[in-house]
Amino acid sequence: MPYLHWWPRKGTTEWVQYDLAETATLGSATVYWFDDAPWGGCRVPKAWRVLCQDEQGQWTPVDPLTPYTTAKGEACTVTFRPVTTKAVRLEVQLPDDNAAGLYEWELGTTVLR
């Protein structure tokens, strides 16, 4: 199964980015973390957050409505106030003594009425 990891980095802040084909309104993100404990060097991250790029190219954290979770083996979903953007980053704070990685990152769209 493919995955992305930041091995051998430890205790750093890393990121991965979606550049969308067109502007979209988003309201959630779901991550499945890669954790190869007990023998490997990747664990779930210490923390994470979602940032969106505004029209001036600046990165701004979304306004979360639910907590960011870091559970192994399950979907970790955050919902946030809807944002309209063409680019999204997942910023990940690696554990102090391990790397981290992810299997999958999904974005949820929101329809404004």
C-alpha positions in Angstrom: 0.0 0.0 0.0 1.5 3.4 -1.0 2.1 6.0 1.7 4.1 9.3 2.2 6.5 9.7 5.1 9.1 12.2 6.3 11.6 9.6 7.6 14.3 10.2 8.9 13.2 13.7 10.1 12.1 14.0 13.8 10.5 16.8 15.7 10.1 19.1 12.7 7.2 20.7 11.0 6.5 19.3 7.5 3.8 19.8 4.9 2.1 18.4 1.8 0.0 20.4 -0.6 -3.0 20.0 -2.9 -3.0 22.4 -5.9 -6.6 22.2 -7.1 -7.5 22.4 -10.8 -10.2 25.0 -10.0 -11.4 27.0 -7.0 -13.4 24.9 -4.6 -15.2 25.5 -1.3 -14.0 23.1 1.3 -15.3 22.3 4.8 -13.4 19.2 6.1 -10.2 17.2 5.8 -9.7 13.5 6.7 -6.2 11.9 7.2 -5.3 8.3 7.7 -1.9 8.3 9.4 1.0 6.0 8.7 2.4 4.4 11.9 4.7 1.4 11.7 5.1 0.8 15.4 6.5 -1.0 17.2 9.5 -1.7 15.0 9.5 1.2 12.5 10.4 4.8 13.0 7.1 6.5 12.1 4.3 7.3 14.6 1.2 9.4 14.4 2.1 13.1 14.5 2.2 15.3 17.5 -0.2 17.7 15.8 -1.5 18.8 12.5 -3.5 21.6 10.9 -5.0 22.6 7.5 -4.1 25.8 5.8 -5.6 27.4 2.7 -4.0 29.8 0.2 -5.7 33.2 -0.3 -5.8 35.2 -3.5 -2.5 37.0 -2.6 -0.7 33.6 -2.1 -0.6 33.8 1.7 -1.2 30.6 3.8 -3.9 30.9 6.5 -5.0 28.3 8.9 -8.6 27.2 8.6 -11.0 27.9 11.5 -11.7 24.4 12.9 -15.1 23.5 14.2 -14.0 20.1 15.6 -10.7 19.0 17.1 -7.7 17.7 15.2 -7.1 14.1 16.2 -4.1 11.8 15.7 -5.4 8.2 16.1 -3.7 5.2 14.6 -5.7 3.0 12.3 -8.8 5.2 11.9 -10.0 8.3 9.9 -9.0 11.5 11.6 -11.4 14.2 10.4 -11.5 17.9 11.1 -14.4 20.0 10.0 -13.9 23.8 9.6 -15.7 26.9 8.5 -16.0 26.7 4.8 -13.1 28.3 2.8 -12.9 28.9 -0.9 -9.4 28.3 -2.3 -7.3 26.8 -5.1 -4.6 25.3 -2.8 -4.6 23.5 0.5 -1.7 22.4 2.8 -1.6 19.8 5.5 1.0 20.9 8.0 2.3 18.2 10.3 4.3 18.5 13.5 6.4 15.3 13.8 6.9 13.6 17.1 10.1 14.5 19.0 11.7 11.0 18.7 10.0 9.7 15.5 9.0 10.6 11.9 5.4 10.5 10.7 3.6 9.8 7.5 0.2 9.4 6.0 -1.7 6.8 3.9 -4.4 9.1 2.6 -5.6 12.7 2.8 -9.1 13.6 1.6 -10.8 17.0 1.3 -14.5 17.5 1.8 -16.3 20.1 -0.3 -19.1 22.2 1.0 -22.1 23.5 -1.0 -23.1 27.0 0.1 -26.8 27.7 -0.1 
